[in-house]
Structures are given as structure tokens and as C-alpha cells.
Amino acid sequence: MHSPQPSRQKLRVVVTRRLPEAVETRMKELFDVVLRDEDSRMSRDDLAAAMRGADVLVPTVTDQIDANMLAQAGERLKLIANYGAGVDHIDVHSARQRGVLVTNTPGVVTEDTADMVMALILGVTRRIPEGMAEMQAGRWAGWAPTSHLGGRVGGRRLGILGMGRIGQAVARRANAFGMQVHYHNRRRLRPEVEEELQATYWESLDQMLARMDIISVNAPHTPSTFHLLNARRLKLLKPTAVVVNTSRGEVIDENALTRMLRAGEIAGAGLDVFEHGHEINPRLRELPNVVLLPHMGSATVEGRAEMGEKVIINIKTFADGHRPPDLVVPSML
């Protein structure tokens, strides 16, 4: 437990990106906050300078805070209150060794991300972007019995890789669409949860992959999940299978996925995240059976506001001398 800040002295909070107006205004009321005028990614030098002048840093997924960056922070920084649930861009172990706490915003993005999983599944299997492109280009010549044929999602086997909050929310939606839900997870769910979700557990990821029609990646990026779907595992998929990823791009070997999509060894993919951030394999863009989105999984007005509220609560609780409710500890990773 740390000592609370003197009540007359507001914590100096530095925010690395533009946040929703209501969130920024509330922060201004509560803290001595430094906001951005432009919504661009900070350079490493600017980020290091921000960390040196802050009691609390509010970064996002676009800010890489590694051990080297933390070493430049100095003694003033005591809390990194991340705006987002994922913390793989922050070296939590190094932060804790330096006495810096890390918090995140879990649970807020669950429903929105699960909605996007279903949108991508439908987008790929029902060929929605192809239809939109034809309409926008003015090429549609009218209805025909054999044109734009996609596949029905009802009855298909959905394999969920990672059965945390978001994976379970995806399972509930998939049940409503009449899909058969399967999953692989580090830990098996309790029997009553499996029954509620009508989900079949696979201890072997390889065995599950070989039997699914659609794979939804809902696992965080950790050292153990890097390229979990590597070339060998992707080759286990049926040629009619579809891969959807709304979690972290690093979980899939993007080059191997691209090669197999181009070769027709995988039927399609819906990707909201990419292995190298916003630098996307250009060959992926050329494929009609691939839906690409710019990391929109949690992009709702409501979700972004709730994320901001969680950040504020974490900072305020810390300022009052208490353990922040969304403290990230290394054992969670």
C-alpha cells in the first residue's frame, strides 16, 4: 500500500492520446492533467518525456512501454493507468520492480467485441464486402439465383480459442445463431458454465482446429500465445474453414495465413487486428475472401466512455491511498 497524495496537491496525469471529450473534461476536474491537442501516436522521446513529468501515465495500446522506456521514467511515475483491457504493450514485470503499478479496463469491451466477432463471421461467410463493392462500383445487374452465394452460419461448428469474458460472450451469440460451440482454453470451464454455453471443450487445440468450420481467436497476446496459430496449425484447418481474429494480431502467423488464403487452403478470414500493428501485409488487401477492419472491435461511443470511467476510478482510488480495483499483477499474465 502506498501513501495517499496530500489532498491539496492534485496528481499530475499525462494522457498519451485524445480521449472522448467527457472523459477528458472529468479528468481535468479531478487531476492536474496534461491532454493532447492532436490525436497522433507519441514518439518514443515524447513518451519518455511524458513519463518523467507524470505521477500517472494514461497510455493506450499504441504506446510501447518496455523496460528501457521505464528506466527513463525516473522516480516520479507511480501508476500506469492503461486506457484499454490488453496490457501486452506494457512490461508489467519491469514496472512492478520499479514500484510502478499498472491498471487496465477489463470487462468494458466484452459485448462490443463479441458483436464484432459475429459481424466478421457474417461478413466473410455471407460475402457482404463483395456485395457492397459491387453496389458501390455500379456493377449490379439485378438478382440472379446463383450469384453472391455465401454459406449459412446455422449448424456450423465454431471453435473459440480463448474462453474468457469475450469468448463466452461470443458463445452466447453463436448459440442464438444456431451454431455448434466448441472451445480450447488454458483452463476448462466449470461444468455449469459449459452447460449454459452449450460448449464442448477440447484439451487438444490441434484436434479442435481440424474439425471446425469457423475459428474465433479471443486469446490475449502473451509469450505462450505468440503465433499459437502458426503455419503447422493453420494447415490442420479444413479448406472450407474461416478464421476470425478480434484479439491480438500476434496470435496468428500472418504471413502463413496470407499464403494459405491466396492458395485457397483456407476459405476466408475476418481480421480486426494485425501482427504488425497498422502495417498490414499488402497481399491480404487484395483478397476478396478477407474482411479487414481497423481495430474497431471495441469502438463504440458507450464502450470508450466506460473505459474512461474505469481509468478515472483507478487513478482516484490510487490517489486516495487504496488498491486500484483493476490492478494488473504479473500472475494474471
C-alpha positions as CSV (number, residue, x, y, z in Angstrom):
1,M,0.0,0.0,0.0
2,H,1.3,3.4,-0.9
3,S,0.9,6.7,0.9
4,P,-2.0,8.9,-0.3
5,Q,-1.3,12.1,-2.0
6,P,-1.8,15.3,0.0
7,S,-5.3,16.5,-0.6
8,R,-4.2,20.0,-1.7
9,Q,-1.9,18.6,-4.4
10,K,-3.6,17.1,-7.4
11,L,-1.8,14.2,-9.1
12,R,-0.1,15.1,-12.4
13,V,-1.7,12.9,-15.0
14,V,-0.4,12.7,-18.6
15,V,-2.6,11.3,-21.3
16,T,-0.9,10.0,-24.5
17,R,-3.8,10.2,-26.9
18,R,-7.0,12.1,-27.4
19,L,-9.9,10.6,-25.3
20,P,-13.6,11.2,-25.5
21,E,-14.4,14.8,-24.6
22,A,-16.5,13.8,-21.5
23,V,-13.6,11.7,-20.2
24,E,-11.0,14.5,-20.7
25,T,-13.3,17.1,-19.0
26,R,-13.8,14.9,-16.0
27,M,-10.0,14.2,-15.7
28,K,-9.4,18.0,-15.8
29,E,-11.8,18.4,-12.9
30,L,-10.1,15.8,-10.8
31,F,-6.4,15.9,-11.6
32,D,-3.6,18.2,-12.9
33,V,-4.0,16.6,-16.3
34,V,-1.9,17.1,-19.5
35,L,-4.0,16.4,-22.6
36,R,-3.1,16.1,-26.2
37,D,-4.2,18.6,-28.8
38,E,-3.8,16.2,-31.7
39,D,-4.7,12.5,-31.9
40,S,-1.3,11.1,-33.0
41,R,0.9,8.4,-31.6
42,M,3.7,9.8,-29.4
43,S,7.3,9.3,-30.4
44,R,9.4,7.3,-28.0
45,D,11.2,10.5,-27.0
46,D,7.9,12.3,-26.3
47,L,6.6,9.3,-24.4
48,A,9.8,9.1,-22.3
49,A,9.5,12.9,-21.5
50,A,5.8,12.4,-20.6
51,M,6.7,9.6,-18.2
52,R,9.4,11.7,-16.5
53,G,6.9,14.5,-15.8
54,A,3.9,12.4,-14.6
55,D,2.7,10.8,-11.4
56,V,0.3,8.9,-13.5
57,L,0.5,8.0,-17.2
58,V,-2.6,7.1,-19.2
59,P,-1.4,5.2,-22.3
60,T,-3.2,3.2,-25.0
61,V,-2.4,0.1,-27.0
62,T,-0.3,2.2,-29.4
63,D,2.3,3.1,-26.7
64,Q,5.1,0.6,-26.3
65,I,6.2,0.8,-22.6
66,D,9.1,-1.6,-22.3
67,A,11.9,-2.0,-19.7
68,N,14.1,0.6,-21.5
69,M,11.3,3.1,-21.5
70,L,10.5,2.5,-17.8
71,A,14.2,3.0,-16.9
72,Q,13.9,6.6,-18.3
73,A,10.8,7.4,-16.3
74,G,12.6,8.5,-13.1
75,E,11.2,8.2,-9.6
76,R,8.0,10.3,-10.0
77,L,5.9,7.9,-12.0
78,K,3.9,5.6,-9.7
79,L,0.9,4.5,-11.8
80,I,0.3,3.5,-15.4
81,A,-3.5,3.6,-15.8
82,N,-3.9,1.9,-19.2
83,Y,-6.9,3.0,-21.4
84,G,-7.8,-0.5,-22.6
85,A,-8.0,-4.1,-21.4
86,G,-4.9,-5.5,-23.0
87,V,-1.6,-4.8,-21.4
88,D,0.8,-6.7,-23.7
89,H,2.3,-3.3,-24.7
90,I,3.4,-2.7,-21.1
91,D,6.3,-4.5,-19.4
92,V,4.3,-5.2,-16.2
93,H,7.1,-7.1,-14.5
94,S,9.6,-4.3,-15.0
95,A,7.0,-1.7,-13.9
96,R,6.3,-3.6,-10.6
97,Q,10.1,-3.9,-10.0
98,R,10.4,-0.2,-10.2
99,G,7.4,0.3,-7.9
100,V,5.0,1.4,-10.6
101,L,1.5,0.0,-10.5
102,V,-0.4,-0.9,-13.7
103,T,-4.1,-0.9,-14.2
104,N,-6.4,-1.7,-17.1
105,T,-10.1,-1.5,-18.1
106,P,-11.4,-5.1,-18.2
107,G,-14.9,-6.1,-19.0
108,V,-15.9,-2.9,-20.7
109,V,-15.2,-4.1,-24.3
110,T,-16.7,-7.6,-23.9
111,E,-20.1,-7.2,-25.5
112,D,-18.9,-4.8,-28.2
113,T,-16.0,-7.1,-29.3
114,A,-18.3,-10.1,-29.3
115,D,-20.7,-8.2,-31.6
116,M,-17.8,-7.6,-33.9
117,V,-16.8,-11.3,-34.0
118,M,-20.3,-12.1,-35.2
119,A,-20.2,-9.2,-37.7
120,L,-16.9,-10.6,-39.2
121,I,-18.3,-14.1,-39.3
122,L,-21.3,-12.9,-41.2
123,G,-19.2,-10.6,-43.3
124,V,-17.0,-13.4,-44.5
125,T,-19.4,-16.2,-44.8
126,R,-22.2,-14.1,-46.5
127,R,-19.7,-12.2,-48.7
128,I,-21.0,-8.8,-47.5
129,P,-18.0,-6.7,-48.5
130,E,-18.0,-8.2,-52.0
131,G,-21.7,-7.3,-52.4
132,M,-21.0,-3.8,-51.1
133,A,-18.1,-3.3,-53.6
134,E,-20.3,-4.4,-56.5
135,M,-23.0,-1.9,-55.5
136,Q,-20.6,0.9,-55.0
137,A,-19.0,0.3,-58.4
138,G,-22.4,0.2,-60.1
139,R,-21.9,-3.3,-61.4
140,W,-25.0,-4.9,-60.1
141,A,-27.2,-6.2,-62.9
142,G,-30.1,-7.4,-60.8
143,W,-30.9,-10.6,-58.8
144,A,-29.9,-14.0,-60.0
145,P,-30.4,-17.4,-58.5
146,T,-26.7,-18.3,-58.4
147,S,-25.0,-15.0,-57.7
148,H,-23.3,-13.9,-54.4
149,L,-23.8,-17.3,-52.8
150,G,-22.4,-17.5,-49.3
151,G,-22.8,-20.1,-46.6
152,R,-25.4,-20.5,-43.8
153,V,-23.9,-20.0,-40.3
154,G,-26.6,-22.0,-38.6
155,G,-25.3,-25.6,-37.9
156,R,-21.7,-24.7,-38.4
157,R,-19.0,-25.6,-35.8
158,L,-17.5,-22.6,-34.2
159,G,-14.1,-23.2,-32.4
160,I,-13.4,-20.4,-29.9
161,L,-9.7,-20.1,-29.0
162,G,-9.7,-18.4,-25.6
163,M,-12.8,-18.7,-23.4
164,G,-12.5,-15.7,-21.2
165,R,-15.2,-12.9,-20.9
166,I,-15.2,-12.2,-24.7
167,G,-15.0,-15.9,-25.7
168,Q,-18.1,-16.6,-23.6
169,A,-20.0,-13.6,-25.0
170,V,-19.2,-14.9,-28.5
171,A,-20.5,-18.4,-27.5
172,R,-23.8,-16.9,-26.3
173,R,-24.3,-15.1,-29.6
174,A,-23.3,-18.2,-31.6
175,N,-25.9,-20.2,-29.8
176,A,-28.5,-17.7,-30.8
177,F,-27.4,-18.1,-34.5
178,G,-27.8,-21.9,-34.2
179,M,-24.0,-22.6,-34.3
180,Q,-22.3,-25.5,-32.5
181,V,-19.9,-24.1,-30.0
182,H,-16.5,-25.7,-29.2
183,Y,-13.6,-24.2,-27.4
184,H,-10.0,-24.5,-26.3
185,N,-8.7,-22.7,-23.2
186,R,-5.9,-22.9,-20.7
187,R,-8.4,-24.0,-18.1
188,R,-11.6,-25.9,-18.7
189,L,-14.8,-24.0,-17.7
190,R,-16.9,-25.2,-14.8
191,P,-19.5,-27.8,-15.9
192,E,-22.4,-25.5,-15.2
193,V,-20.8,-22.8,-17.4
194,E,-20.2,-25.3,-20.2
195,E,-23.8,-26.4,-20.0
196,E,-25.1,-22.8,-20.1
197,L,-23.0,-22.0,-23.1
198,Q,-23.7,-25.4,-24.7
199,A,-19.9,-25.5,-25.3
200,T,-17.7,-28.6,-26.0
201,Y,-14.2,-28.5,-24.5
202,W,-11.1,-29.6,-26.5
203,E,-8.0,-30.2,-24.5
204,S,-6.1,-30.6,-27.8
205,L,-6.0,-27.4,-29.9
206,D,-4.8,-29.4,-32.9
207,Q,-7.8,-31.8,-32.7
208,M,-10.2,-28.9,-32.4
209,L,-8.8,-27.0,-35.3
210,A,-9.0,-29.9,-37.7
211,R,-12.8,-30.3,-37.1
212,M,-14.1,-26.7,-37.1
213,D,-15.8,-24.6,-39.7
214,I,-15.0,-21.3,-38.1
215,I,-12.2,-20.3,-35.7
216,S,-12.6,-17.2,-33.5
217,V,-9.4,-16.1,-31.8
218,N,-10.2,-14.5,-28.4
219,A,-6.9,-15.1,-26.6
220,P,-4.6,-12.3,-25.3
221,H,-1.1,-11.8,-26.7
222,T,1.4,-13.4,-24.2
223,P,4.7,-15.2,-24.8
224,S,2.8,-18.5,-24.8
225,T,0.2,-17.4,-27.4
226,F,2.6,-15.7,-29.9
227,H,2.0,-17.5,-33.2
228,L,-0.3,-20.0,-31.5
229,L,-1.8,-20.4,-34.9
230,N,1.4,-21.0,-36.8
231,A,1.8,-22.5,-40.2
232,R,1.6,-26.1,-38.9
233,R,-1.6,-25.5,-37.1
234,L,-3.2,-23.4,-39.9
235,K,-2.6,-26.4,-42.2
236,L,-4.8,-28.5,-39.9
237,L,-7.8,-26.4,-40.8
238,K,-10.3,-27.6,-43.4
239,P,-10.1,-25.8,-46.7
240,T,-13.7,-24.6,-46.2
241,A,-12.8,-23.1,-42.8
242,V,-12.9,-19.4,-41.9
243,V,-10.6,-17.6,-39.3
244,V,-11.8,-14.6,-37.4
245,N,-9.4,-12.6,-35.1
246,T,-10.5,-9.7,-32.9
247,S,-8.0,-10.2,-30.1
248,R,-4.3,-9.6,-31.0
249,G,-2.6,-10.0,-34.4
250,E,0.4,-11.7,-32.9
251,V,-1.6,-14.8,-32.1
252,I,-1.6,-15.7,-35.8
253,D,1.3,-16.1,-38.2
254,E,0.0,-13.5,-40.6
255,N,2.4,-14.4,-43.5
256,A,1.4,-18.1,-43.3
257,L,-2.3,-17.2,-43.1
258,T,-1.9,-14.9,-46.2
259,R,-0.2,-17.7,-48.2
260,M,-2.9,-20.2,-47.4
261,L,-5.7,-17.8,-48.2
262,R,-4.1,-17.0,-51.5
263,A,-3.6,-20.7,-52.3
264,G,-7.3,-21.5,-51.4
265,E,-6.2,-23.7,-48.5
266,I,-8.4,-21.6,-46.1
267,A,-11.8,-20.3,-47.3
268,G,-11.7,-16.8,-45.7
269,A,-10.7,-14.6,-42.9
270,G,-12.1,-11.7,-40.9
271,L,-9.4,-9.7,-39.2
272,D,-9.7,-6.7,-36.9
273,V,-6.1,-6.9,-35.6
274,F,-2.8,-7.5,-37.3
275,E,0.6,-8.9,-36.4
276,H,2.5,-5.7,-37.1
277,G,0.0,-3.1,-35.9
278,H,-1.3,-0.9,-38.7
279,E,1.3,-2.3,-41.2
280,I,-0.8,-4.9,-42.9
281,N,0.6,-7.5,-45.4
282,P,-0.4,-5.8,-48.7
283,R,-1.3,-9.2,-50.2
284,L,-4.1,-9.5,-47.6
285,R,-5.7,-6.4,-49.0
286,E,-6.1,-8.0,-52.5
287,L,-8.1,-11.0,-51.4
288,P,-11.9,-10.8,-51.9
289,N,-12.5,-13.5,-49.3
290,V,-10.9,-11.4,-46.5
291,V,-12.6,-8.7,-44.4
292,L,-10.2,-6.3,-42.9
293,L,-11.2,-3.8,-40.2
294,P,-9.1,-1.1,-38.5
295,H,-9.2,-2.4,-34.9
296,M,-12.8,-1.5,-34.4
297,G,-13.8,-4.3,-32.0
298,S,-14.3,-2.0,-29.0
299,A,-15.1,1.1,-31.0
300,T,-18.5,2.2,-29.6
301,V,-19.3,5.5,-28.0
302,E,-20.6,3.8,-24.9
303,G,-17.6,1.5,-24.6
304,R,-15.0,4.2,-25.0
305,A,-16.8,6.3,-22.3
306,E,-16.9,3.3,-19.9
307,M,-13.2,2.7,-20.5
308,G,-12.5,6.3,-19.5
309,E,-14.6,6.0,-16.3
310,K,-12.6,2.9,-15.3
311,V,-9.4,4.8,-15.8
312,I,-10.6,7.6,-13.7
313,I,-11.8,5.3,-10.9
314,N,-8.4,3.5,-10.9
315,I,-6.5,6.8,-10.6
316,K,-8.9,8.3,-8.0
317,T,-8.6,5.1,-5.9
318,F,-4.8,5.2,-6.1
319,A,-4.8,8.9,-5.2
320,D,-6.9,8.1,-2.1
321,G,-4.3,5.6,-0.9
322,H,-6.2,2.4,-1.8
323,R,-5.6,-0.5,-4.1
324,P,-7.0,0.3,-7.6
325,P,-9.9,-2.1,-8.5
326,D,-8.3,-3.1,-11.9
327,L,-4.7,-3.6,-10.7
328,V,-2.8,-5.9,-13.1
329,V,-0.5,-8.3,-11.3
330,P,2.2,-10.4,-13.1
331,S,0.5,-13.7,-12.0
332,M,-2.6,-12.7,-14.2
333,L,-0.5,-12.6,-17.3
